[in-house]
């Protein structure tokens, strides 16, 4: 389970200790001084907002093989 913030997109993995889980988003509180309640979900905000048609969701693409130097060119 995750605690998610709908304002900034922060996802916190919940622990076994429910009494120490924050009720408000610590990022929004620290940066914008806004008390934004967190909601509980089995998925992260990124997973909730993902397009179901996208099969390959990667944070960044790998290096392009054509951009690497040719070792035989020396």
N, C-alpha and C positions, 0 to 999 in steps of 0.2 A: 504494500500500500504506500501511497505517496501523499504528501501534503503539497498542494499546488497553489500558486498565486495567479489569479486571473489578470492582474495589473502588469506585472513584470515578467511572468513566465517562469519563476523560480519553482523548482521541484525538489522537495526534501523527502528522502526515503524515511519512512516512519520506523521507529524502534519499538522494542517490546515494552518500553516504559512510557505509557501514555501520559503520565502525570508530568513529564518533562518536555513534551512536545509543545512548540510555540502555537499560540492561537492566531497570531498575526504574522505577516511576512516580515522577516528581519531585514531584507534588502530594501523594501519600500520604506520601512521605518527609519533605517539609517540614511538612505539617500534623499528621500523626499519628505520625510517626517509625516508619513501617511499611515494610518492604521488600516491596513488591508487584510481582511480575514482570509485565512487559508481554507481551501476545500479539500476533502479527502477523496481519492480516486485510486483505482488499481493501476492506472497508467500515468505517465508523466504528461506535462502540458504539450511537449513536442509530439508525443505519440497521439494525444487527443486531437491536435491540430493538423496532423499529417493527412495528406491527400490519399484516399484509399486507392487511387489509380497509379500512384507512384510505387513501383516495385523495388527500385534501387534508391534508397534514401541514404546518402552518405554525407557526412559533414563537410568534406572537401574532396575534390578530385585528386587522384594521385599524379605524380609527375608524368609529363608527356615524354614518350620515348624519343621523339624527334628533337627534343630540346637538350638531350644529353650529348656530350662531346663524343666524337668518333675516336676510339682508341687506335685505329689503324691510320689515322690522318697525320700522325706525328712524323 
